Amino acid sequence: MSNEHITLTAGDAEVDVLPGNGGRVGGLRLGGVELLRQGERFGCFPMVPWCGRLRDGRFMDGGTVRQMPLNAPPHAIHGTARNAPWRTARKSTDEAVLTYDLTDPWPYPGRVTQQVALTEDALTLTMSVETHGSSFPAQLGWHPWFLRNLGGEDVTIDFEPAWQEERGEDHLPTGRRIDPRPGPWDDCFGMPGGVDVTLTWPGQLRLKVTSREEWVVVYDEQDEAVCVEPQTGPPDGLNTHPRLVTPLEPLEASTTWTWTRL
């Protein structure tokens, strides 16, 4: 694993990009204050070629059952790319572009490209999945761990989803949509107008997570951090809402975090 450490800067914002550790954003500092939980499994990692839990680690490709390793038994979780080294395609003071070639255990050849672009008041992450041959189902998304507390009051999470995916005993959506329930959450929500979630650290900072995608998982069951995860489909989406990557049509998505000091 390469320990290349890329630091992007814009104004007093700094972002750490760690290609060798799953292509993740390792840190985001505003005026020296770190917003992301630190540690090799944390920061913000790309979820690709699927997001969240994949039921029993299996999905169908036509009539073929594909089996992924059960890294969250009895399921497979968060794709394969977060545990693999990525390559740096280019970098500048405020932008980095990373690539990851899909390989075993994923059965289809393809390439993932992720762009990390920083301005003084926003970070934009853009990802695409292309195939080198046959078409295949895929998902992509991001899993940031925002610190619950930045030294003042705990963060609040504000959003207005159209629905919540009912969660079964196995932590996977049952397929039923229900009215959004109060937290704590480890749940997927639908926002057909696009993901729009506001995190507020009272008296300190307001940060908006937005995306044109309509799915977001919110996870706030841990003391340390809260997660707001925009993604191209719900958990187990390779089975329930597959998005096809074809030679003519890559799968592309982006998310932007915009901040304001309070």
C-alpha positions as CSV (number, residue, x, y, z in Angstrom):
1,M,0.0,0.0,0.0
2,S,1.4,3.4,-1.0
3,N,1.5,5.9,1.9
4,E,1.3,8.8,-0.5
5,H,-0.3,11.7,1.3
6,I,-1.8,14.5,-0.8
7,T,-2.8,17.8,0.9
8,L,-5.1,20.2,-1.0
9,T,-5.5,23.8,0.1
10,A,-7.9,26.6,-0.6
11,G,-8.1,29.6,1.7
12,D,-7.9,28.2,5.2
13,A,-9.4,24.8,4.1
14,E,-7.1,21.8,3.9
15,V,-8.0,18.3,2.7
16,D,-5.9,15.1,3.0
17,V,-6.2,12.6,0.2
18,L,-4.9,9.1,0.8
19,P,-4.7,7.1,-2.5
20,G,-3.1,4.1,-0.9
21,N,-5.8,3.7,1.8
22,G,-8.9,3.1,-0.4
23,G,-8.8,6.4,-2.2
24,R,-10.2,8.1,0.9
25,V,-10.3,11.6,2.1
26,G,-8.4,11.3,5.3
27,G,-9.1,14.7,6.8
28,L,-10.8,18.1,6.2
29,R,-9.6,21.0,8.3
30,L,-11.2,24.4,8.4
31,G,-9.0,27.0,10.1
32,G,-7.1,24.1,11.6
33,V,-10.2,22.4,13.0
34,E,-10.6,18.8,11.9
35,L,-14.1,17.8,10.8
36,L,-13.6,14.1,10.0
37,R,-13.0,11.2,12.4
38,Q,-9.4,10.2,12.3
39,G,-8.1,6.7,11.7
40,E,-7.3,4.4,8.8
41,R,-10.9,3.1,8.6
42,F,-12.5,6.6,8.9
43,G,-12.3,9.9,7.1
44,C,-14.5,9.6,4.0
45,F,-14.2,6.6,1.8
46,P,-15.7,5.8,-1.6
47,M,-18.2,3.0,-1.7
48,V,-17.9,1.2,-5.0
49,P,-18.9,-1.0,-6.9
50,W,-21.7,-1.2,-4.3
51,C,-23.0,0.7,-1.3
52,G,-23.9,-0.5,2.1
53,R,-24.9,-4.1,2.7
54,L,-25.3,-6.6,-0.1
55,R,-27.6,-9.4,1.0
56,D,-25.7,-12.6,1.6
57,G,-22.9,-11.1,-0.5
58,R,-24.8,-12.1,-3.6
59,F,-26.3,-10.5,-6.7
60,M,-27.6,-11.7,-10.0
61,D,-26.1,-11.0,-13.4
62,G,-28.7,-12.3,-15.8
63,G,-29.0,-15.9,-14.7
64,T,-25.6,-16.0,-13.0
65,V,-25.3,-15.7,-9.2
66,R,-22.2,-13.6,-8.2
67,Q,-20.7,-14.1,-4.7
68,M,-18.7,-11.4,-2.9
69,P,-16.7,-12.1,0.2
70,L,-18.8,-11.7,3.4
71,N,-16.9,-8.9,5.1
72,A,-19.9,-8.0,7.3
73,P,-21.3,-11.5,7.9
74,P,-23.8,-12.6,6.8
75,H,-23.5,-9.8,4.2
76,A,-20.9,-8.0,2.1
77,I,-20.6,-4.3,2.8
78,H,-19.4,-1.1,1.1
79,G,-17.8,-2.5,-2.1
80,T,-14.2,-3.5,-2.7
81,A,-12.4,-0.2,-3.4
82,R,-12.1,1.1,0.1
83,N,-9.6,-1.7,1.0
84,A,-7.5,-1.3,-2.1
85,P,-4.7,1.1,-3.2
86,W,-5.7,3.7,-5.8
87,R,-3.4,5.4,-8.2
88,T,-2.9,9.2,-8.5
89,A,-3.7,10.3,-12.0
90,R,-3.0,14.0,-11.4
91,K,-2.8,16.5,-8.6
92,S,-2.5,20.2,-8.1
93,T,-2.8,22.5,-5.1
94,D,-6.6,22.2,-4.9
95,E,-7.5,19.1,-6.9
96,A,-6.6,15.4,-7.0
97,V,-7.8,12.7,-9.5
98,L,-7.4,9.1,-8.5
99,T,-8.1,5.8,-10.3
100,Y,-8.8,2.3,-9.2
101,D,-9.0,-0.7,-11.6
102,L,-11.8,-3.1,-10.6
103,T,-10.4,-6.6,-10.0
104,D,-11.0,-9.8,-8.0
105,P,-13.3,-10.4,-6.2
106,W,-15.3,-8.2,-8.5
107,P,-16.0,-10.3,-11.6
108,Y,-15.9,-7.5,-14.3
109,P,-13.0,-5.4,-15.6
110,G,-13.6,-1.7,-15.3
111,R,-12.1,1.5,-13.9
112,V,-13.2,3.9,-11.2
113,T,-12.1,7.5,-11.3
114,Q,-12.6,9.9,-8.4
115,Q,-12.0,13.6,-8.5
116,V,-11.5,15.5,-5.2
117,A,-11.8,19.3,-5.8
118,L,-11.5,21.9,-3.0
119,T,-12.5,25.6,-3.0
120,E,-12.5,28.0,0.0
121,D,-16.0,27.1,1.0
122,A,-16.7,23.7,-0.6
123,L,-15.4,20.2,-1.3
124,T,-16.7,18.3,-4.3
125,L,-16.2,14.6,-4.8
126,T,-17.0,13.1,-8.2
127,M,-16.8,9.5,-9.2
128,S,-17.4,7.4,-12.3
129,V,-17.3,3.7,-13.1
130,E,-16.5,2.6,-16.6
131,T,-16.5,-0.9,-18.1
132,H,-13.6,-2.4,-20.1
133,G,-15.9,-4.9,-21.7
134,S,-19.3,-6.3,-20.7
135,S,-22.0,-4.3,-19.0
136,F,-22.5,-4.9,-15.3
137,P,-24.6,-3.6,-12.4
138,A,-22.9,-1.2,-10.0
139,Q,-23.5,1.4,-7.3
140,L,-21.3,4.2,-6.0
141,G,-21.4,6.6,-3.1
142,W,-19.4,8.1,-0.2
143,H,-19.1,7.3,3.5
144,P,-17.9,10.3,5.5
145,W,-17.5,10.2,9.2
146,F,-18.1,13.7,10.5
147,L,-17.1,14.3,14.1
148,R,-20.1,14.7,16.3
149,N,-18.4,17.4,18.4
150,L,-15.9,20.1,17.4
151,G,-15.3,21.4,20.9
152,G,-18.7,23.0,21.5
153,E,-22.3,21.5,21.3
154,D,-23.0,18.3,19.4
155,V,-23.9,18.4,15.8
156,T,-27.5,18.4,14.7
157,I,-28.7,16.7,11.5
158,D,-31.5,18.4,9.5
159,F,-33.1,17.0,6.4
160,E,-36.6,16.4,4.9
161,P,-36.7,13.1,3.2
162,A,-39.8,12.0,1.2
163,W,-39.6,8.5,2.7
164,Q,-37.5,6.1,4.8
165,E,-36.7,2.6,3.6
166,E,-38.2,0.2,6.2
167,R,-35.3,-1.7,7.7
168,G,-35.6,-5.4,8.4
169,E,-34.1,-7.4,11.2
170,D,-31.2,-8.1,8.9
171,H,-30.5,-4.4,8.5
172,L,-31.5,-4.4,4.9
173,P,-34.4,-2.6,3.3
174,T,-37.6,-4.7,3.2
175,G,-38.8,-2.9,0.0
176,R,-41.5,-1.0,1.9
177,R,-41.3,2.8,2.1
178,I,-42.4,4.3,5.4
179,D,-42.8,7.8,6.8
180,P,-39.5,9.1,8.1
181,R,-39.0,8.2,11.8
182,P,-36.9,10.1,14.4
183,G,-33.3,8.9,15.0
184,P,-30.9,7.5,16.0
185,W,-30.6,6.1,12.5
186,D,-28.7,3.5,10.5
187,D,-31.2,4.0,7.7
188,C,-31.7,4.8,4.1
189,F,-33.9,7.7,3.0
190,G,-35.3,8.9,-0.3
191,M,-34.9,12.5,-1.5
192,P,-36.2,12.6,-5.0
193,G,-35.2,16.2,-5.5
194,G,-31.6,15.3,-4.6
195,V,-29.8,14.7,-1.4
196,D,-29.8,17.8,0.8
197,V,-28.7,17.3,4.5
198,T,-27.5,20.1,6.8
199,L,-25.1,19.4,9.7
200,T,-24.9,22.2,12.2
201,W,-22.4,22.5,15.0
202,P,-24.1,25.3,17.0
203,G,-22.2,28.5,17.1
204,Q,-19.4,27.0,15.0
205,L,-20.2,25.7,11.6
206,R,-22.9,24.7,9.2
207,L,-22.1,22.2,6.5
208,K,-24.5,21.1,3.7
209,V,-24.1,17.7,2.0
210,T,-25.8,17.8,-1.4
211,S,-26.0,15.5,-4.4
212,R,-28.2,15.0,-7.5
213,E,-28.7,11.4,-6.4
214,E,-31.9,10.6,-4.5
215,W,-30.6,8.2,-1.9
216,V,-28.9,8.9,1.4
217,V,-28.0,6.7,4.4
218,V,-27.7,8.5,7.7
219,Y,-25.9,6.7,10.5
220,D,-25.6,8.3,13.9
221,E,-25.5,5.4,16.3
222,Q,-21.9,6.0,17.4
223,D,-20.7,8.5,19.9
224,E,-17.7,9.7,18.0
225,A,-19.2,10.6,14.6
226,V,-22.2,10.8,12.3
227,C,-22.3,9.6,8.7
228,V,-24.3,11.2,5.8
229,E,-23.8,8.9,2.8
230,P,-25.1,10.0,-0.6
231,Q,-25.4,7.0,-3.0
232,T,-26.8,6.0,-6.3
233,G,-29.2,3.4,-4.8
234,P,-30.3,1.9,-1.5
235,P,-28.5,-0.8,0.4
236,D,-28.7,-4.1,-1.5
237,G,-29.3,-2.0,-4.6
238,L,-27.3,-4.4,-6.9
239,N,-30.4,-6.6,-6.4
240,T,-33.2,-4.1,-6.0
241,H,-32.2,-1.0,-8.0
242,P,-29.3,-2.1,-10.3
243,R,-27.7,0.7,-12.3
244,L,-26.1,-0.7,-15.4
245,V,-22.6,0.4,-16.5
246,T,-22.3,-0.1,-20.3
247,P,-19.6,0.6,-22.8
248,L,-21.5,3.7,-23.9
249,E,-22.7,4.8,-20.5
250,P,-20.5,5.0,-17.4
251,L,-22.1,5.4,-13.9
252,E,-21.3,8.9,-12.6
253,A,-22.3,10.8,-9.4
254,S,-21.0,13.6,-7.3
255,T,-21.5,15.1,-3.9
256,T,-20.6,18.6,-2.6
257,W,-20.0,19.7,1.0
258,T,-20.5,23.4,1.4
259,W,-19.7,25.1,4.7
260,T,-20.5,28.4,6.4
261,R,-18.9,29.7,9.7
262,L,-21.4,30.7,12.3
